[in-house]
Amino acid sequence: MKKIEILPIVANSFKIVQGFHTTSLLDRFTKLNTNERQNLVRETIKILSNCNNPTNDIANAKSTSGIVIGYVQSGKTMSFTTLTALAIDNGFRIIIYFAGIKNNLLEQTTKRLKKDLLTDSENARSFKVYQSPTLDENVHLKIKGALGLQHKPAILITVLKHYKHIKELTDIFNTYDVKEALGNSGVMIIDDEADQASLNTYARKNSKSEDWEDDEYSSTYSSILQLKDAIPNHSYLQYTATPQAPLLINILDLLSPKFHVVLTPGDGYTGGKIFFKENTDLILKIPDQEVYHHKNNKLTDCPQSLIDALQLFLMGVAVVVNIQGKENFLSMLIHADREQDASRIFHKWVKDLLDNWQERLNKLKTNDPSRQELVAEFMNLYPEATKLIENPPSFDEVINSVVQVTLDYNIELVISKSSTGKQKKTSEIDWSNASAHILVGAEMLNRGYTVEGLAVSYMPRNTISKSNADTIQQRCRFFGYKQQYLASCRVFLPGTAINEYVEYVEHEEILRAELKTKSLEECEQLLILSSIMNPTRNNILSVDLVKNKMSGWRQFNALQHIEENTYFMTRFLSEHHFTNFKDYGTNDRNHRYIKLEIDSIIEFLRDFKIANMPDALRKSSTIQYLRYLKDNREVKYGYIFEMAYAVDKGRERALIQENSSYKISNIFSGRSTSGSQTYVGDREILFKDFLCIQIHKIRLKHDSMKWGNKVVYTLGVYYPEELSHSFVGIAKI
């Protein structure tokens, strides 16, 4: 019988019990040492202690959100699997997982959960697992039935992070059957790789369009918000390894986390500090002329650096697997370019090389010139392959073992489409079936994908412009638990990529140190104001994005967090003395303003809540824009206007519906040249050389009881043309 340990009562007023599911799972984590196990339990309890009581009554129904921050390949899956077990021990019946945007990641997460929790064997009665459930499959009835069972099985639901799949799940939770059976019981939602549909990616993707509206990412976020609305009592947990400044700012608006937990990696973790600060011998530079680019440098012959990488890998397998016996297999990752044709080219090069080497090493006599030439190539690289190994084996021992490796390898082309353009089903790799695995691909091998036993990474991928910090970090599949064979690890990168990683690692360590000791609000302020963060923040806004989206007037549609914004705005207006603008004769045309330092305007924007995707992105981009102007243009001030300040109930504006979402038709009053009083229009209420924010108090015009006559605060922002163009010019440097 497993011991049940009752831990102290926590902030959300329910006792945390470390029961059967948790203790049995921890018993199966046999590779963890005492320190790692204690950290895992302590941090999991901290996460759960900030979640809602899953057995709250209807009167106390509420939702909460948090961020859990780990390193790339550091054990985030183990963390949320342990959290799953602890949550079940403490009354949670349903746990939902957003498992990435690709099917291979969805299947990887589902299989990992089943394996770790033994849902298909010993614990089969304790779990019901559904992958991408639909109404057509009558999953709503299955969930209703499971919730009524006396032995109370937990329901685990994995789903793609795509608006269509999340909408299907929302429809399930909106059925009468599930609502009645669930009542007000708590649901946990775990968003793995929470920045996957990230606002940085959104910005890059849409940097050439006129506005951030209605694309896949906004739809994804909208669908998440709709699912949250369908579940009154839920805890939403965002797992991420890339909490960059804009990400934090936007998540603070969109999903309103109330807490954060920084995960401690295991003792054997090898991350950015190891590769780019403490042991730079692990990093090898790919010559500029060998850096593949599908447009600017589409190589026609296999580059020498790839040949070197492959030979180093084979020698690493020979030493670590065959001679030392430290691992059962090792892997190599080749990530050339996002274009799938590039992966096919590199796959053919590697396959041809291996076929050739196998033939020459295994079938030719030792005195054959062709075989001797190949052996000499390996001998030239032998010092590099063994320079970090204590008491390395002789070259003769290594090359004899390499001969065996060429007979026992597996090469995989991991892409989403076949050469005919049809969707390709990616088969699961049988890691135990070869001593050497070589994976060639790009996006399918990006974030979230686990390459077991990864030793050598060859990544000639480069960008024309400066990379985004979150993107380059998520390509770090070579981070992980590699102490056993670290001396045989190598990472081949272009020179510019090496510099970017060195820069990013510095930023990451500073950020995590702050997150460990400060609240989210304090960290956000630091990230916005600290000049040391500039290298990673300035490259997040592309030149086109700033030019096209940060000029002239833009309107925000703040239709969420209405009560919070009303409270904030009432307090803000009462705390500042405003000066009247020109007198235009009527209350709805008379406005007043205040001049504030840029830091105060940043603080104002940060505290005003916006939860719709396009405007949340615009808000965070505006904050970054202001920070840049302050540092690089010596712009010290901006203006905030209170529009129609004497109109107590706000100016009436129509609420319209577009693509299943609501927006205010137009917050700005137009020009008027008729009657006794002329009016220049709201868009002329500004100081043209400065960023100006207009506070609009709006009374909504709509037929529904929910929205009709509701009073909301929203904003209009003016981006001065001269400053935005100057920013574009400097950003190109």
Secondary structure by P-SEA (a helix, b strand, c coil): cbbbbbcccccccbbbbbcaaaaaaaaacccccaaaaaaaaaaaaaaaaacccccccccccbbbbbbbbbcccccaaaaaaaaaaaaaaccccbbbbbccccaaaaaaaaaaaaaaaccccccccccccccccccccaaaaaaaaaaacccbbbbbbbbcccaaaaaaaaaaaacaaaaaaacccbbbbbbcccccccaaaaaaaacccccccccaaaaaaaaaaaaaaaccbbbbbbbbccccaaaaaaaaccccccbbbbbbcccccccccccccccccccccccccccccccccccccccaaaaaaaaaaaaaaaccccccccccccbbbbbccccaaaaaaaaaaaaaaaaaaaaaacccccccaaaaaaaaaaaaacccccccccccccaaaaaaaaaaaaaccccccccccccccccccccccccccccbbbbbbccccccccccccccbbbbcccccccccaaaaaaacccccccccccccbbbbbcaaaaaaaaaaaaaaaaaaaaaacccaaaaaaaaaccccccccccccccaaaaacccccbbbbbcccaaaaaaaaaaaaaaabbbbbccccccccccbbbbbbcaaaaaaaaaaccccccaaaaaaaaaaaaaaaaaacccccbbbbbbccccccccbbbbbbbccccccccccbbbbbccccccccccccccccccbbbbbbbccccccccccccbbbbbbbbbbbaaaaaaaaaaaac
